[in-house]
Amino acid sequence: MTIWFDFNEDWLFDGERLVCLPHNAMDLPFHYFDEKAYQRTFSYEKRFSVPEAWRGQEITLHVEAAMADARVFLNDTLICRHPDGYTPFEVSLTAGLVAGENRITIVVDGTENPAIPPFGGQIDYLTYAGIYREVWIKVAAPVSVGGVKIETPSQTALTAHVSLANPRGLDLDGVIVARLVGPDGPVAQMSTPVQADTAVVCFDALTDVQLWDLETPVLYRLELELETPHGRDELVQRFGFRTLRFDTDGFRLNGRKIKLVGLNRHQSFPYVGYALGREAQRRDAEILKRDLRINIVRTSHYPQSRHFLDACDELGLLVFEEIPGWQHIGDADWKSASVDNLRAMIRRDWNHPSIVLWGVRINESQDDHEFYAQTNRVARDLDPTRPTAGVRYITHSECLEDVFAFNDFFLGQEEFNPARPRQPLRSQREVTGLEHDLPYLVTEFNGHMYPTKVFDQEQRQAEHVLRHLSVLDAAFRDPSFAGAIGWCAFDYNTHKDFGSGDRICHHGVMDMFREPKFAAHVYASQSDPDQGAVLVPVTYWSRGERNMGGVLPLIILTNCDEVCLQLPGADPLWFRPDRDTFGHLPHPPVIIRAEDVERGGIGVWGMSWGGAEFTGFVAGQAVVSRCFAADPLPTRTEIVADALSIRAGASLRVIARVLDQAGNKLPFFMDPMSITVEGAATLLGPDIVPCRGGSVGFWLRATGPGHVRVAVETARLGVATTTIEVL
């Protein structure tokens, strides 16, 4: 039976020190660093002996991803080269292993090699060198289950295409036993004879199948057991039953029409680039689904961690996955490599029910008929169950895909052309140049048109919010739009040619540490109140923060029916969502304007300044409140970890926030914070950092069983601590 061995500990990096994988080749500062520093070769070496139990088995090295142009040596012999930095690769070790000690060396090249996608032009993100995903040793019988592709043509049928790994070309005469297991236990079982390297397993006339959906992401297991004269093997594959369709009037999941509301995601993190493992990847999916409450994410602009996709499957978060690239198309060899990347992406991920679109076009590239005819053909041949899409930013572009995907940055262009009206989105026919509708999806908006830092002044934050609200309202208004995916979820490091000069694109609705800007609550506020009431006034509640002072007009992001504002010494004021301005959103914001306050009998707020209390009501019941202090002062440091216990080797995010008397974060508190980690974990990044937007974020990597004490200290507030257990 195939056994996977963790092969991530004790790699000798560049002949100097032992490291654990995932690993970034260089420790990076938060900003203002030279991306060329990691654009060179690095080496990883691991020595090991072959246990007696491995004798006669097939031994394979499995690398989930390495950036980039990885070359693998076994005992100084080159046995594999894998140029792509985003897809996994396997290489057999069996023939080259020797008695006693063996040595694997993996050399990666961080150079932006123009022969390898996405390189050759300028790209607006960084490709950090290193072995940044996990590495495994796979020990299998001479004949084993190599993989399975599961198709569910309906909710009553399943077809599984099973491939066998038979590197020695042995004669086959065996059987596969397939068991279908649902959330409530076994569903069906069948046996299929095996006499070739492929087999097909079919289950028909299934009953009482539970569908994978956004609210109920039910997962099934297909358990395969292979028996041949050469040994026994098993493989377990998760999947889900669901149907999907993109049409000219939108998107349907299991026959139910859903407006897609989402964000793009880069897989990068501060200080460590791509090199955070399972827990951090899963946590990003949880933030998108549970905190921001979106229903789709685009993996811009490359295949991302299987751990992230696994979490999307479990949470009910739809995924648009695309191949590596950014605007540039290379020569014939480059295109061939891109098609190989596409094949590898689909074969790795075709069993994820969360994935609803294959991105088969280089992001924002020009038309290339032959190239994109090939990518579409390859995708449809490999997986006819999912539509293809291609993201462009040019209008009247040739559409060879099933879904026309477009990055619409029209909002904001009126600043450069006063003759243009302020318009959130263009109509799809204006974009496509056709006289009929296509299945249509907006895949980016806002972003670089209005970069906003987490500590920017309130007035800019409010405009940032309005732009996200306006585009989503326009997407909901037009039934021919399947939806809109904003740029982007999280800020990210980038090349010197982009960003805000500090090598950071502040395009996210959250910062790099996944701390929300006000615009993050635009997305959460569109959820139903039964998921949790949202009440976020877009204000720091400071008399002098805005031009001319005050807080008006005040946007309140909420999914409540009405909001009550209580000011000191005044009668309560009641406000309802602004459906006149945002009449197509599921939950328009409340907007308090100067004339609304005057009608309340208290006039425009003057130089005196008091506190305030906002209360949200649903069906006449108070469900959420928010208080603001008149004189906010640093009062305490709050430390929040994503979990209170983690496994050894895992990474964990910790956030320290400086709060005022009312429990609100102080956005302009910028004192340095000292971070101390004691016990079974190490700190990733520096131990003295400035507070940014009222908080600091950092990740820990657990080193072994035991307890971890985390302390954050500031001169004014002293020390705050928390304890984490490593299992």
KAQUI-V330736 format. One record per residue. SS is DSSP state (A for helix, B for strand, O for the rest). PSI is psi as a letter, one per 40 degrees, with the letter a starting at -180 (none if undefined). D_CENTER is the distance of its C-alpha to the mean C-alpha in Angstrom with 1 decimal. Layout:
# KAQUI-V330736
ss & psi & d_center
SS & PSI & D_CENTER
SS & PSI & D_CENTER
This chain:
# KAQUI-V330736
ss & psi & d_center
O & h & 33.4
O & h & 30.3
B & h & 29.2
B & h & 26.1
B & h & 26.9
B & h & 24.6
O & f & 25.4
O & e & 23.3
O & i & 26.1
O & f & 28.8
B & h & 27.9
B & h & 30.3
B & h & 28.5
O & f & 30.6
O & e & 33.7
O & d & 33.3
B & i & 31.4
B & h & 29.7
B & i & 25.9
O & i & 23.4
O & i & 20.3
O & i & 17.5
O & h & 19.1
O & h & 18.8
O & d & 22.1
O & i & 22.8
O & h & 22.4
O & i & 21.2
O & i & 22.3
O & d & 20.0
O & i & 21.4
O & f & 24.3
O & i & 24.1
O & h & 25.2
A & e & 22.6
A & e & 25.5
A & d & 26.1
A & e & 23.8
O & g & 24.9
O & a & 27.4
B & i & 27.9
B & i & 27.1
B & i & 28.4
B & h & 27.5
B & h & 30.4
B & h & 30.9
B & i & 34.2
B & i & 34.9
B & i & 37.7
O & h & 37.7
O & i & 38.7
A & d & 41.6
A & e & 39.5
A & e & 37.5
O & h & 40.7
O & e & 40.9
O & i & 37.2
B & h & 34.6
B & h & 32.5
B & h & 29.2
B & h & 26.8
B & h & 23.1
B & h & 20.7
O & d & 17.0
O & i & 16.4
O & h & 18.5
B & h & 18.5
O & a & 20.8
O & f & 24.0
B & h & 24.4
B & h & 28.0
B & h & 29.0
B & h & 32.6
B & h & 34.4
O & f & 37.5
O & e & 37.5
B & h & 37.3
B & h & 34.4
B & e & 32.9
B & i & 29.7
B & h & 27.9
B & h & 24.3
O & d & 23.3
O & h & 19.7
O & e & 17.2
O & e & 14.3
O & i & 16.0
O & i & 18.1
B & i & 21.8
B & i & 24.8
B & h & 28.3
B & h & 31.4
O & e & 33.3
A & d & 36.2
A & d & 38.8
A & e & 38.3
O & i & 38.4
O & i & 41.6
O & i & 43.5
O & a & 42.7
B & h & 39.9
B & i & 37.3
B & h & 35.0
B & h & 31.6
B & h & 30.6
B & h & 27.4
B & h & 27.6
B & i & 24.6
B & h & 25.1
O & e & 22.8
O & i & 25.0
O & g & 23.5
O & h & 25.7
O & e & 26.3
O & e & 27.0
O & h & 23.4
O & h & 20.5
O & e & 18.8
O & i & 21.7
O & d & 25.0
O & a & 24.3
O & h & 22.4
O & h & 18.6
O & f & 16.7
O & i & 14.5
O & i & 15.7
O & g & 15.9
O & h & 17.0
O & i & 19.7
B & i & 19.9
O & g & 19.3
O & e & 15.8
O & i & 15.1
O & i & 17.7
B & i & 21.2
B & i & 23.4
B & h & 27.0
B & h & 27.7
B & h & 31.3
B & i & 32.4
O & i & 35.7
O & d & 37.3
O & h & 36.0
B & i & 32.7
B & h & 30.1
B & d & 27.9
B & i & 25.3
B & i & 25.2
B & h & 23.8
B & h & 24.1
B & h & 24.8
B & g & 25.7
B & d & 27.9
B & i & 28.8
O & e & 28.3
O & e & 31.6
B & i & 31.1
B & h & 29.0
B & h & 29.5
B & h & 28.3
B & h & 28.9
B & h & 29.5
B & h & 29.9
B & i & 32.0
B & h & 31.9
O & g & 35.6
O & d & 35.8
O & e & 39.5
O & f & 40.4
O & i & 42.2
O & i & 43.9
O & h & 42.1
O & g & 43.7
B & a & 41.6
B & i & 39.7
B & h & 36.2
B & h & 36.0
B & h & 33.0
B & h & 32.2
B & h & 29.9
B & h & 28.8
B & a & 27.3
O & d & 26.3
O & e & 30.0
B & a & 31.2
B & i & 32.7
B & d & 32.9
B & i & 34.7
B & i & 35.9
B & i & 37.4
B & i & 38.7
B & h & 38.6
B & i & 40.9
B & h & 39.4
O & e & 41.5
O & i & 39.0
O & e & 35.6
B & i & 33.9
B & i & 34.4
B & h & 33.4
B & h & 33.1
B & h & 33.5
B & h & 33.5
O & i & 35.2
O & f & 36.4
O & i & 33.9
O & i & 34.5
O & f & 32.6
O & h & 29.2
O & h & 26.4
O & i & 23.7
B & h & 19.9
O & i & 18.9
O & d & 16.6
O & d & 18.9
O & g & 20.3
B & g & 17.9
O & h & 20.8
O & h & 20.4
B & i & 23.4
B & h & 24.4
B & h & 26.5
B & h & 28.6
B & h & 30.5
B & h & 33.5
B & h & 35.3
B & h & 39.0
B & i & 40.9
O & e & 43.9
O & e & 41.5
B & a & 39.6
B & i & 37.2
B & i & 33.4
B & i & 30.7
B & h & 27.2
B & h & 25.1
B & h & 22.3
B & i & 20.2
B & a & 19.8
O & i & 20.3
O & h & 23.0
O & i & 21.9
O & i & 22.9
B & i & 21.2
B & h & 22.8
B & h & 22.2
B & a & 25.6
O & e & 27.3
O & f & 27.1
B & a & 23.4
B & h & 21.1
B & h & 22.3
B & h & 20.9
O & f & 23.8
O & e & 26.1
B & h & 24.7
B & h & 23.8
B & h & 20.5
O & h & 19.4
B & h & 15.8
B & h & 14.2
B & a & 10.7
B & i & 8.6
B & i & 7.1
O & h & 4.3
O & i & 6.2
O & e & 6.2
O & i & 9.4
B & i & 11.3
O & i & 14.9
O & d & 17.9
O & e & 16.3
B & b & 14.1
O & e & 11.9
O & g & 14.1
O & i & 12.7
O & a & 13.0
A & d & 12.4
A & d & 12.6
A & d & 10.2
A & d & 7.4
A & d & 8.7
A & d & 9.2
A & d & 5.7
A & d & 5.8
A & d & 9.3
A & d & 9.1
A & d & 7.5
A & d & 10.1
A & d & 12.9
A & d & 13.1
O & d & 12.1
O & f & 13.2
O & i & 11.6
O & e & 12.1
B & i & 9.8
B & i & 6.5
B & h & 7.3
B & g & 6.2
O & h & 8.4
O & g & 10.8
O & i & 10.9
O & h & 10.2
O & i & 7.6
O & i & 8.8
A & d & 10.8
A & d & 10.3
A & d & 6.6
A & d & 8.5
A & d & 11.4
A & d & 10.0
A & d & 9.0
A & d & 12.6
A & d & 14.1
A & e & 12.8
O & f & 13.4
O & h & 10.2
B & i & 10.8
B & h & 9.0
B & h & 10.4
B & h & 10.3
B & i & 12.4
O & i & 14.7
O & h & 14.9
O & i & 16.8
O & g & 17.5
O & d & 20.8
O & h & 23.1
O & h & 24.7
O & a & 27.0
O & a & 30.1
A & d & 30.9
A & d & 29.7
A & d & 26.4
A & d & 26.0
A & d & 27.0
A & d & 24.4
A & d & 21.7
A & d & 23.1
A & d & 23.0
A & d & 19.2
A & d & 18.9
A & d & 21.1
A & d & 19.3
A & d & 15.8
A & d & 17.6
A & d & 19.7
A & d & 17.1
A & e & 15.0
O & e & 17.7
O & e & 18.1
O & h & 14.7
O & d & 15.9
O & d & 12.5
B & h & 12.5
B & e & 14.9
B & h & 15.1
B & h & 15.6
B & h & 15.2
O & e & 18.6
O & i & 19.3
O & h & 18.6
O & h & 16.7
O & f & 19.6
O & i & 22.3
O & i & 25.8
O & i & 27.3
O & g & 28.5
A & d & 30.1
A & d & 30.9
A & d & 27.5
A & d & 25.5
A & d & 28.2
A & d & 27.5
A & d & 23.7
A & d & 24.2
A & d & 27.0
A & d & 25.2
A & d & 22.2
A & d & 24.7
A & d & 26.9
A & d & 24.3
O & g & 22.8
O & e & 24.9
O & e & 23.0
O & i & 20.1
B & i & 20.6
B & i & 19.7
B & i & 18.4
B & h & 18.8
B & h & 17.4
B & i & 20.4
O & e & 21.8
O & h & 25.4
O & i & 27.5
O & f & 29.8
O & i & 27.7
O & h & 28.6
O & h & 26.5
O & e & 26.6
O & i & 23.5
O & d & 23.5
B & h & 21.4
B & h & 22.0
B & h & 18.8
B & h & 19.5
B & h & 18.2
O & h & 20.7
O & f & 21.5
O & d & 24.9
O & h & 24.7
O & d & 26.1
A & e & 28.1
A & e & 31.1
A & d & 31.2
O & e & 32.2
O & g & 34.4
O & e & 36.3
O & e & 37.7
O & h & 34.4
O & i & 33.8
O & h & 30.7
O & h & 28.7
O & d & 25.0
O & i & 24.5
O & i & 26.9
O & i & 28.2
A & d & 26.9
A & d & 30.4
A & d & 30.7
A & d & 27.6
A & d & 28.5
O & e & 32.3
O & i & 33.1
O & e & 35.5
O & i & 33.4
O & i & 30.0
O & i & 27.2
O & h & 24.0
B & h & 22.0
B & h & 18.5
B & h & 17.6
B & e & 14.4
B & i & 14.6
O & i & 16.9
B & b & 18.1
A & b & 16.1
A & e & 18.9
A & d & 21.5
A & g & 21.4
O & h & 19.6
O & h & 19.9
O & i & 20.0
O & d & 19.5
O & e & 23.2
O & i & 24.5
O & i & 27.5
A & d & 27.4
A & d & 28.7
A & d & 25.9
A & d & 23.3
A & d & 25.2
A & d & 25.2
A & d & 21.4
A & d & 21.3
A & d & 23.9
A & d & 22.1
A & d & 19.0
A & d & 21.5
A & d & 23.7
A & d & 21.2
A & d & 19.9
A & d & 23.6
A & d & 24.6
A & d & 22.0
A & d & 23.4
A & d & 26.9
O & h & 26.8
O & e & 26.7
O & e & 26.2
B & h & 22.6
B & d & 20.2
B & a & 17.9
B & h & 16.0
B & h & 12.5
B & i & 12.7
B & h & 12.1
O & a & 10.0
O & d & 8.0
B & i & 8.9
O & i & 12.0
B & i & 12.2
B & i & 15.3
O & i & 16.9
O & i & 20.3
O & d & 23.5
O & e & 23.8
O & a & 21.0
O & a & 19.9
O & f & 22.4
O & d & 24.7
O & e & 23.0
O & f & 20.5
B & h & 17.7
B & h & 16.3
O & f & 16.5
O & e & 14.8
O & i & 12.2
O & e & 13.1
B & i & 12.4
O & a & 13.7
O & d & 12.4
O & e & 13.3
O & f & 11.3
O & h & 14.7
B & h & 15.1
O & i & 17.3
O & d & 19.5
O & d & 17.5
A & d & 14.7
A & e & 17.5
A & d & 18.2
A & d & 15.4
A & d & 16.4
O & e & 20.0
O & e & 19.7
O & i & 19.5
O & i & 22.8
A & d & 24.7
A & e & 24.9
A & e & 21.2
O & h & 22.5
O & h & 24.4
O & h & 22.8
B & g & 25.2
B & g & 24.1
B & h & 26.8
O & g & 25.5
O & i & 28.0
O & e & 28.9
O & f & 32.3
O & h & 34.3
O & d & 37.5
O & e & 37.2
O & d & 33.5
O & i & 33.9
O & h & 36.3
O & e & 39.6
O & i & 38.3
O & a & 37.2
O & e & 34.0
O & i & 34.9
O & i & 33.5
B & h & 31.2
B & h & 28.0
B & h & 27.1
B & h & 23.8
B & i & 24.7
O & e & 24.8
O & i & 28.3
O & d & 31.5
B & i & 33.2
B & h & 33.0
B & h & 36.0
B & h & 36.6
B & h & 39.2
B & i & 40.7
O & h & 43.4
O & e & 46.8
O & i & 45.7
O & i & 45.4
O & i & 42.0
B & h & 40.3
B & h & 38.4
B & i & 35.8
B & i & 34.0
O & i & 30.9
O & g & 31.6
O & e & 31.7
O & d & 34.0
O & d & 31.3
O & g & 28.2
O & e & 29.9
O & e & 27.2
O & i & 24.4
O & d & 24.3
O & g & 24.9
O & i & 26.3
O & i & 26.5
B & h & 29.8
B & h & 31.4
B & h & 34.4
O & i & 36.7
A & d & 39.9
A & d & 42.1
A & d & 40.5
A & d & 41.4
A & d & 44.9
A & d & 45.5
O & e & 44.7
O & e & 47.7
O & e & 46.3
O & a & 46.0
O & h & 43.5
O & h & 42.5
O & a & 44.7
O & d & 45.0
O & i & 45.1
O & h & 41.7
O & i & 40.9
O & a & 38.1
B & i & 36.5
B & h & 35.1
B & h & 32.9
B & h & 32.9
B & h & 31.0
B & h & 32.8
B & h & 31.9
O & f & 34.9
O & e & 37.2
B & h & 35.8
B & h & 34.3
B & e & 30.8
B & i & 29.2
B & i & 30.6
B & h & 29.9
B & i & 32.5
B & h & 33.0
O & i & 35.7
O & d & 38.3
O & g & 38.3
O & h & 34.9
O & i & 35.4
O & h & 33.4
O & d & 34.2
B & i & 31.9
B & h & 28.8
B & h & 26.3
B & h & 24.2
B & h & 21.3
B & i & 19.5
O & d & 16.5
O & i & 19.1
O & e & 22.8
B & i & 23.0
B & i & 21.0
O & i & 22.0
O & h & 23.6
O & e & 21.3
O & i & 18.2
B & i & 16.4
B & h & 16.4
B & h & 15.5
B & h & 18.6
B & h & 19.2
B & h & 22.8
B & h & 23.8
B & h & 27.3
B & i & 28.6
O & a & 31.8
O & d & 34.5
O & e & 32.6
O & e & 29.4
O & i & 27.5
B & h & 25.6
O & h & 27.8
O & d & 25.8
O & e & 28.4
O & h & 29.2
O & f & 28.7
O & i & 30.8
B & i & 29.9
B & h & 28.5
B & h & 29.6
B & h & 27.3
B & h & 29.1
B & h & 27.8
B & h & 30.5
B & a & 30.4
O & f & 28.2
B & i & 25.2
B & i & 24.7
B & h & 23.1
B & h & 20.4
O & a & 21.6
O & i & 24.8
O & e & 26.9
B & h & 28.1
B & i & 25.8
B & i & 26.4
O & h & 25.1
B & h & 22.8
O & f & 22.7
O & e & 24.4
B & i & 22.1
B & i & 21.1
B & i & 18.1
B & i & 18.2
B & i & 17.2
B & i & 19.8
B & h & 20.2
B & h & 22.7
O & e & 25.6
O & i & 27.7
O & i & 29.1
B & a & 30.4
B & i & 29.7
B & h & 27.8
B & h & 29.2
B & h & 27.1
B & h & 29.1
B & h & 28.3
B & h & 31.4
B & i & 32.5
O & d & 36.1
O & d & 36.5
O & e & 34.7
B & a & 35.4
B & h & 33.3
B & i & 30.7
B & i & 29.6
B & i & 27.6
B & h & 27.9
B & h & 25.3
B & h & 26.6
B & h & 25.5
O & none & 26.5
